[in-house]
């Protein structure tokens, strides 16, 4: 997963550039991730790196579901300033990327709690997904507060994010996978077909890659994102509930 690892590295560099120019007001502004400020998003991404590089830097999180654990880890660091959060991210980044490269070279399955179990080689794609989504969907319009265009969304970055979505969809939505079959058609850059469930698809949902990332993380509706959907209404109703972390 060298491409995914390079995508994480590139988006991390972009995040450091973005953060270096923010005002105090921008650091404190509400992000597109409900309940989190801009600096909380950066703290969250740093926490994910510390989870790899030095878990002892995080508060005890044993036994908590993933979303609760992530929220608790962010809350424990809310007293930091924005620049301090950025410095913490920068400190975590190098050792975490080294560790990520080591893990990605291993031939084993890695349990990630309620997120599912994945090949170690896919872990860079998980980190690429988090960086891509939080930076573009939570820091910049239409949901985020920062001005200017977000970092570029090229084929390599899209591919690694879509790899994670394809692997995570059935594991993170098992009840939905048991009752319906879907085809998620990605158009444009990164085009591919992502099957969901077993058997022939009862419905098809089509959009470009960035729109898929937003709707499957519940950051936008199909109507807002220009998603095209056809097929069994019951299957489409289930599809609207899908969510990937």
C-alpha positions as CSV (number, residue, x, y, z in Angstrom):
1,X,0.0,0.0,0.0
2,X,2.8,2.4,-0.9
3,X,0.4,4.7,-2.7
4,X,-1.8,5.0,0.4
5,X,1.2,5.7,2.6
6,X,2.3,8.5,0.3
7,X,-1.2,9.8,0.3
8,X,-1.2,10.1,4.1
9,X,2.2,11.8,3.9
10,X,1.0,14.3,1.3
11,X,-2.2,15.1,3.1
12,X,-0.2,15.5,6.4
13,X,2.1,17.9,4.7
14,X,-0.9,19.8,3.4
15,X,-2.4,20.0,6.9
16,X,0.8,21.4,8.3
17,X,0.8,24.1,5.6
18,X,-2.9,24.9,6.3
19,X,-2.4,25.1,10.1
20,X,0.7,27.3,9.8
21,X,-1.5,30.2,8.5
22,X,-4.5,30.0,10.8
23,X,-5.6,32.7,13.1
24,X,-6.7,32.1,16.7
25,X,-10.3,32.6,15.5
26,X,-10.0,30.1,12.7
27,X,-8.5,27.5,15.1
28,X,-11.5,27.9,17.4
29,X,-14.1,27.9,14.6
30,X,-16.6,25.0,14.5
31,X,-15.6,22.4,12.0
32,X,-17.8,20.3,9.8
33,X,-17.4,17.5,12.3
34,X,-20.2,18.1,14.8
35,X,-18.9,19.3,18.2
36,X,-15.3,19.7,17.1
37,X,-13.5,22.9,16.4
38,X,-10.8,23.1,13.7
39,X,-8.1,22.4,16.3
40,X,-10.0,19.4,17.5
41,X,-9.9,17.9,14.1
42,X,-6.1,18.3,14.0
43,X,-5.9,16.9,17.6
44,X,-8.0,13.9,16.4
45,X,-5.6,13.2,13.5
46,X,-2.6,13.5,15.9
47,X,-4.3,11.1,18.3
48,X,-4.6,8.5,15.5
49,X,-0.9,8.9,14.9
50,X,0.0,8.6,18.6
51,X,-2.1,5.4,18.6
52,X,0.6,4.0,16.4
53,X,3.7,5.8,17.6
54,X,3.2,6.0,21.3
55,X,-0.3,5.0,22.8
56,X,0.9,6.1,26.2
57,X,0.4,9.7,25.0
58,X,-3.3,9.1,25.0
59,X,-5.7,8.8,28.0
60,X,-6.9,5.3,28.9
61,X,-9.5,4.3,26.4
62,X,-9.8,0.5,27.0
63,X,-13.3,-0.9,26.5
64,X,-14.8,2.2,24.8
65,X,-16.4,1.9,21.3
66,X,-14.4,3.6,18.6
67,X,-16.4,6.8,18.4
68,X,-16.5,7.3,22.1
69,X,-12.8,6.6,22.5
70,X,-12.0,9.1,19.8
71,X,-14.2,11.7,21.4
72,X,-12.6,11.1,24.9
73,X,-9.1,11.4,23.4
74,X,-10.0,14.8,21.8
75,X,-11.7,16.1,24.9
76,X,-8.6,15.3,27.0
77,X,-6.6,17.7,24.8
78,X,-9.2,20.5,24.3
79,X,-7.1,22.9,26.5
80,X,-4.3,23.0,24.0
81,X,-4.0,26.0,21.7
82,X,-4.3,25.6,18.0
83,X,-0.6,26.0,17.3
84,X,0.1,23.5,20.1
85,X,-2.3,21.0,18.5
86,X,-0.5,21.5,15.2
87,X,2.9,21.0,16.9
88,X,1.6,17.8,18.5
89,X,0.5,16.6,15.1
90,X,3.9,17.4,13.6
91,X,5.6,15.5,16.4
92,X,3.5,12.4,16.0
93,X,3.6,12.3,12.2
94,X,7.2,11.0,11.5
95,X,7.2,8.1,13.9
96,X,3.7,7.1,13.1
97,X,4.4,7.0,9.3
98,X,7.5,4.9,10.0
99,X,5.3,2.5,12.1
100,X,2.6,2.5,9.5
101,X,5.1,1.4,6.8
102,X,6.4,-1.4,9.1
103,X,2.8,-2.7,9.7
104,X,1.8,-2.5,6.1
105,X,4.7,-4.8,5.2
106,X,3.3,-7.6,7.5
107,X,1.2,-10.5,6.3
108,X,-1.4,-10.6,9.0
109,X,-4.9,-9.5,10.0
110,X,-5.3,-6.6,12.4
111,X,-8.4,-6.4,14.6
112,X,-9.7,-2.8,15.0
113,X,-12.4,-3.3,17.5
114,X,-15.9,-2.4,16.3
115,X,-14.4,-1.1,13.0
116,X,-13.7,-4.7,11.9
117,X,-10.6,-6.8,11.1
118,X,-8.4,-5.9,8.1
119,X,-5.1,-7.0,6.5
120,X,-2.2,-5.0,7.9
121,X,-1.4,-3.8,4.3
122,X,-4.7,-1.9,4.3
123,X,-3.9,0.2,7.4
124,X,-2.3,3.1,5.3
125,X,-5.6,3.3,3.4
126,X,-7.5,3.7,6.8
127,X,-5.2,6.7,7.7
128,X,-5.6,8.1,4.2
129,X,-9.3,7.9,4.5
130,X,-9.3,9.8,7.9
131,X,-6.9,12.5,6.6
132,X,-8.7,12.9,3.2
133,X,-12.2,13.2,4.8
134,X,-11.4,15.3,7.8
135,X,-9.4,17.8,5.9
136,X,-11.6,18.3,2.8
137,X,-15.1,17.7,4.3
138,X,-14.6,19.2,7.8
139,X,-12.2,22.0,7.4
140,X,-13.4,23.5,4.1
141,X,-16.8,24.5,2.6
142,X,-19.5,23.7,2.4
143,X,-19.3,22.2,5.9
144,X,-16.0,23.7,7.2
145,X,-15.1,27.3,8.0
146,X,-11.7,27.7,6.3
147,X,-11.4,29.9,3.2
148,X,-9.8,28.9,0.0
149,X,-9.7,25.7,-1.9
150,X,-8.9,22.4,-0.1
151,X,-5.9,20.3,-1.0
152,X,-6.1,18.6,-4.4
153,X,-7.9,15.4,-4.8
154,X,-5.9,13.3,-7.2
155,X,-6.3,9.7,-8.4
156,X,-3.8,8.3,-5.9
157,X,-5.5,9.8,-2.9
158,X,-8.9,8.9,-4.1
159,X,-7.9,5.3,-4.8
160,X,-6.6,4.7,-1.2
161,X,-9.7,6.2,0.3
162,X,-12.0,4.1,-1.9
163,X,-9.9,1.0,-1.0
164,X,-10.8,1.6,2.7
165,X,-14.4,2.3,2.0
166,X,-14.7,-0.9,-0.1
167,X,-13.2,-3.0,2.7
168,X,-15.0,-1.3,5.6
169,X,-18.5,-1.1,4.2
170,X,-19.6,-4.7,4.9
171,X,-17.8,-4.9,8.3
172,X,-19.1,-1.7,9.6
173,X,-22.7,-2.2,8.2
174,X,-23.3,-5.9,8.8
175,X,-27.0,-5.6,9.4
176,X,-27.5,-3.8,6.1
177,X,-25.3,-6.2,4.2
178,X,-27.5,-9.1,5.5
179,X,-30.7,-7.7,4.0
180,X,-29.8,-6.0,0.7
181,X,-27.4,-6.0,-2.2
182,X,-26.1,-2.9,-3.8
183,X,-23.7,-1.7,-6.5
184,X,-21.9,1.6,-5.7
185,X,-20.7,3.0,-9.0
186,X,-17.8,5.5,-8.8
187,X,-17.5,7.7,-11.9
188,X,-14.7,9.9,-13.1
189,X,-11.4,9.9,-11.3
190,X,-10.9,6.6,-9.5
191,X,-13.8,5.0,-11.3
192,X,-14.7,1.5,-10.0
193,X,-17.7,-0.6,-8.9
194,X,-18.0,-1.4,-5.2
195,X,-20.3,-4.3,-4.5
196,X,-22.2,-4.5,-1.2
197,X,-24.0,-7.6,0.1
198,X,-24.3,-11.0,-1.7
199,X,-25.9,-11.6,-5.0
200,X,-27.0,-9.4,-7.9
201,X,-27.6,-5.8,-6.9
202,X,-31.1,-4.8,-6.1
203,X,-30.2,-1.1,-6.5
204,X,-27.4,1.0,-8.0
205,X,-26.0,4.3,-6.5
206,X,-23.7,6.3,-8.8
207,X,-21.6,9.3,-8.1
208,X,-18.0,10.6,-8.4
209,X,-15.5,9.6,-5.7
210,X,-15.6,12.8,-3.6
211,X,-19.4,12.7,-3.5
212,X,-19.3,9.0,-2.4
213,X,-16.9,9.8,0.4
214,X,-19.2,12.5,1.7
215,X,-22.4,10.6,1.5
216,X,-21.0,7.3,2.9
217,X,-19.6,9.2,5.9
218,X,-23.0,11.0,6.3
219,X,-21.6,14.4,5.5
220,X,-24.1,15.2,2.7
221,X,-27.3,14.0,1.2
222,X,-27.7,12.3,-2.2
223,X,-29.6,15.4,-3.4
224,X,-26.9,17.8,-2.3
225,X,-24.2,15.8,-3.9
226,X,-25.8,14.9,-7.2
227,X,-25.9,11.2,-6.5
228,X,-27.9,9.1,-8.9
229,X,-29.8,6.1,-7.5
230,X,-32.1,3.5,-9.1
231,X,-33.6,0.2,-8.1
232,X,-35.6,-1.4,-5.3
233,X,-36.9,1.4,-3.0
234,X,-36.3,-0.8,0.1
235,X,-32.7,-1.4,-0.9
236,X,-32.2,2.3,-1.5
237,X,-33.6,3.2,1.9
238,X,-31.1,0.9,3.5
239,X,-28.3,2.4,1.3
240,X,-29.0,5.8,2.7
241,X,-28.2,4.6,6.2
242,X,-24.7,3.2,5.3
243,X,-21.8,4.8,7.2
244,X,-18.0,4.2,7.1
245,X,-15.6,5.4,9.8
